[in-house]
Amino acid sequence: MQLGWELKQLRDKAGLTLAQAVEGLTFSPSKLHRTENGLTGLPKVQDLKDLLDRYGVEEAGDVDFLVEIHRDSLNRGWWSVYRSVMPSGMSMFIGLESGARSVRAWQPDVVYGLLQTERYAREMFLMAKSVEETTTEFVERHVQIRMQRKEVLTRKQCPLELWAILDEATLRRVAGGPDVMRELYEEIIRLSQLDNVTVQILPANISTYRCSFNFALLDFVAPMPTVVQSDAADGSGLGDKDTTIWTFTRRFDALRAGALAPGETVAFLQRLAREV
């Protein structure tokens, strides 16, 4: 996506249409469109250099920078071995999550994935297994994916900054039994005490704004734009348009304002542990 974003900025600056940009080259306007949107890569570095030449990029440092991004874009992430069991779009989201500087997330239905325990994740998949007609292998591989995703929070270099807001109803919805839930609460408490993790809870007894669907705002190092991921009917998939980001940022800010202060999270979860 970073390579595609850079190439689109260069094409716009050069004042070229997609068709003009690829005229005489070895790939089509639709291929360039997919590349600019991060949906596919450029397999050959020469394809990139041909585009840069057409866009008038001659400075050696600029070319080397983009060639390095191109090389990185061809690397296969750890999640590629799970591609056969991933739903459409999940691979791209995990790739973005692993490269993000920070994530602001709201989750009203289940506990946000990066905060889940292995037992809670497994119980969530098992409850849906007969309905979704998934296999035991599917369940186990998705549990593995979820647990491996969590490593972005504790990696040594640039751990992901996470700000997650959870609905109280989500935390009270039992999966697997009291022991599983108490372990989950303890894990959220542990993670919330990391310098790079903030967790807020939106209580059920507060009259405030509540978004009916989940979303995550992923922020990157400049000049990459912020990206939003949502499962809602009006915002499904990924988006980076300014108006979309503004809308979801406003939603997150309203949820954050209505939720309990981060300092109250531990006591709230400890009370839930006693009640469950």
C-alpha positions in Angstrom: 0.0 0.0 0.0 2.9 2.4 0.7 4.4 1.8 -2.7 1.0 2.2 -4.4 0.3 5.5 -2.5 3.7 6.9 -3.5 3.2 5.9 -7.1 -0.3 7.6 -7.2 1.1 10.8 -5.7 3.8 10.8 -8.4 1.3 10.1 -11.2 -1.0 12.9 -10.0 2.0 15.3 -9.8 3.0 14.4 -13.4 -0.6 15.0 -14.5 -1.0 11.6 -16.2 -4.0 9.4 -16.4 -3.7 5.7 -15.8 -3.7 5.0 -19.5 -1.1 7.6 -20.2 1.2 6.3 -17.4 1.4 2.8 -18.8 1.3 3.6 -22.6 4.0 1.5 -24.2 4.8 -0.4 -21.0 4.3 -4.1 -20.2 1.2 -3.8 -18.0 -2.3 -2.4 -18.2 -4.0 0.6 -16.7 -6.1 -1.8 -14.5 -2.8 -3.4 -13.2 -1.5 0.1 -12.3 -4.8 0.9 -10.6 -4.6 -2.2 -8.5 -1.0 -1.4 -7.6 -1.9 2.1 -6.5 -4.6 0.7 -4.3 -2.3 -1.8 -2.7 -4.2 -4.8 -4.1 -1.2 -6.2 -6.1 2.5 -5.6 -6.4 4.8 -4.9 -9.3 6.8 -8.2 -9.7 9.7 -6.6 -11.6 11.8 -3.7 -10.4 12.2 -2.6 -14.0 8.5 -2.0 -14.2 8.9 0.4 -11.2 11.9 2.1 -12.8 10.0 2.6 -16.1 7.1 4.3 -14.2 9.5 6.5 -12.3 11.2 7.5 -15.6 7.8 8.4 -17.0 7.0 10.4 -13.9 10.2 12.4 -14.2 11.8 11.0 -11.0 15.5 11.3 -11.6 17.1 11.9 -8.2 19.1 8.8 -7.2 18.0 9.0 -3.6 14.3 9.1 -4.5 14.7 6.2 -6.9 16.6 4.1 -4.3 14.0 4.9 -1.7 11.2 3.6 -3.9 13.2 0.6 -5.1 13.7 -0.3 -1.4 9.9 0.0 -0.7 9.3 -2.2 -3.8 11.7 -4.9 -2.5 10.0 -4.9 0.9 6.5 -5.1 -0.8 7.5 -8.5 -2.3 8.4 -10.0 1.0 6.0 -12.6 2.3 4.7 -11.9 5.8 4.4 -14.6 8.5 0.6 -14.7 7.8 1.1 -15.9 4.2 1.2 -19.6 5.3 -2.4 -19.1 6.5 -3.7 -17.6 3.3 -5.7 -20.6 2.4 -8.0 -20.3 5.5 -8.2 -16.5 5.5 -11.4 -14.7 4.3 -11.0 -12.1 1.6 -9.2 -9.0 2.8 -7.9 -10.4 6.0 -4.3 -10.9 4.7 -4.1 -7.2 3.7 -5.5 -6.1 7.1 -2.9 -8.2 9.0 -0.2 -6.8 6.8 -1.3 -3.3 7.5 -1.7 -4.0 11.3 1.9 -5.3 11.4 3.2 -2.2 9.8 1.1 0.4 11.6 2.4 2.9 14.1 -0.8 2.9 16.1 -4.4 1.5 16.1 -7.5 3.1 17.5 -10.2 0.4 17.8 -13.9 0.1 18.9 -15.4 -3.4 19.4 -19.0 -3.8 20.5 -19.5 -7.5 19.7 -16.4 -9.5 20.9 -13.3 -8.6 22.7 -10.8 -6.9 20.3 -8.6 -9.6 18.7 -5.3 -8.2 20.0 -6.6 -8.4 23.6 -7.9 -12.0 23.4 -6.5 -15.0 25.2 -5.9 -18.3 23.3 -8.8 -20.0 25.2 -11.2 -17.2 24.6 -10.4 -17.1 20.9 -10.8 -20.9 20.6 -14.2 -20.8 22.4 -15.4 -18.0 20.1 -14.5 -20.1 17.0 -15.9 -23.3 18.5 -19.3 -21.7 19.2 -19.6 -20.8 15.5 -18.1 -24.0 14.2 -21.3 -26.0 13.6 -23.2 -23.0 12.2 -20.4 -21.8 9.9 -19.5 -25.4 9.1 -15.8 -24.9 9.7 -13.3 -27.7 10.5 -11.3 -28.2 13.6 -8.2 -27.4 11.5 -9.8 -24.1 10.5 -10.5 -23.3 14.2 -6.9 -24.1 15.3 -5.2 -22.2 12.5 -7.3 -19.1 13.2 -6.5 -19.3 16.9 -2.8 -19.4 15.9 -3.2 -16.4 13.6 -4.9 -14.4 16.4 -2.2 -15.3 18.9 0.6 -14.4 16.5 -1.0 -11.1 15.7 -0.7 -10.1 19.4 3.1 -10.1 19.1 2.9 -6.6 17.5 2.1 -5.3 21.1 5.3 -6.7 22.7 7.8 -6.7 19.8 11.2 -5.1 20.7 11.3 -2.6 17.9 8.4 -0.1 17.7 5.7 -2.0 19.4 2.2 -1.1 18.1 0.4 1.6 20.1 -3.1 0.3 20.8 -6.1 2.3 22.1 -9.1 0.0 22.4 -12.6 0.8 23.6 -14.7 -2.2 24.6 -18.4 -2.3 25.3 -19.4 -3.7 28.8 -21.9 -6.1 27.2 -19.0 -7.6 25.2 -17.1 -8.3 28.4 -20.1 -9.9 30.1 -20.9 -12.2 27.2 -19.6 -15.5 28.4 -17.5 -17.7 26.1 -16.4 -21.1 27.5 -17.3 -20.5 31.1 -16.2 -18.4 34.1 -12.6 -19.6 34.1 -12.1 -18.6 30.5 -13.6 -15.1 31.2 -11.5 -14.5 34.3 -8.4 -15.4 32.4 -9.5 -13.0 29.7 -10.0 -10.2 32.2 -6.5 -10.8 33.7 -5.0 -10.7 30.2 -6.7 -7.4 29.4 -5.4 -6.0 32.7 -1.9 -7.2 31.9 -1.8 -5.7 28.5 -3.4 -2.4 29.6 -0.5 -1.9 31.9 1.9 -1.8 29.0 3.1 1.7 28.1 1.8 1.3 24.5 -1.6 -0.1 25.3 -4.7 1.8 26.5 -8.0 0.1 27.2 -11.3 1.9 28.0 -14.7 0.4 28.8 -18.0 1.8 27.8 -20.5 0.9 30.7 -24.0 -0.2 29.9 -25.6 2.2 32.3 -24.2 5.4 30.6 -26.4 7.2 28.1 -23.9 8.2 25.4 -23.0 7.6 21.8 -22.5 4.0 20.8 -21.4 2.9 17.3 -23.3 -0.3 16.3 -20.4 -1.8 14.4 -16.7 -2.4 14.9 -13.9 -0.4 13.3 -10.2 0.2 13.6 -8.2 3.3 12.5 -4.6 2.4 11.6 -2.1 5.2 11.6 1.3 5.0 9.9 4.5 6.9 9.7 4.1 9.9 7.4 3.5 10.3 4.5 1.3 7.2 4.5 -2.4 8.1 5.1 -4.5 6.7 7.9 -6.5 3.7 6.9 -9.8 2.5 8.5 -11.1 -1.0 8.6 -14.7 -1.8 9.3 -17.1 -4.7 9.0 -20.2 -2.4 8.8 -22.5 -2.4 5.8 -21.7 1.3 5.2 -18.0 1.0 5.7 -17.0 -2.6 4.9 -13.4 -3.3 4.1 -10.6 -0.7 4.0 -10.7 3.0 3.2 -8.4 6.0 3.3 -10.4 8.9 1.9 -10.2 12.1 4.0 -13.9 12.2 4.5 -14.0 8.6 5.6 -11.2 9.0 8.1 -12.8 12.2 9.5 -16.1 10.4 10.0 -14.5 7.4 11.8 -12.2 9.6 13.9 -15.2 11.6 15.1 -16.9 8.3 16.0 -13.9 7.1 18.0 -13.5 10.5 19.8 -17.2 10.4 20.8 -16.8 6.8 22.1 -13.6 7.7 24.0 -15.3 10.7 25.6 -18.2 8.6 26.8 -16.2 5.7 28.1 -14.7 5.3 31.6 -11.2 6.8 32.0 -8.3 4.4 31.3 -7.4 4.5 35.0 -10.8 2.8 35.9 -10.3 -0.2 33.6 -8.5 -2.4 36.1 -11.0 -2.0 38.9 -13.9 -2.5 36.4 -12.4 -5.8 35.1 -11.7 -7.0 38.6 -15.3 -6.4 39.6 -16.4 -8.4 36.5 -14.1 -11.2 37.5 -15.8 -11.4 40.9 -19.3 -11.3 39.4 -18.7 -13.9 36.8 
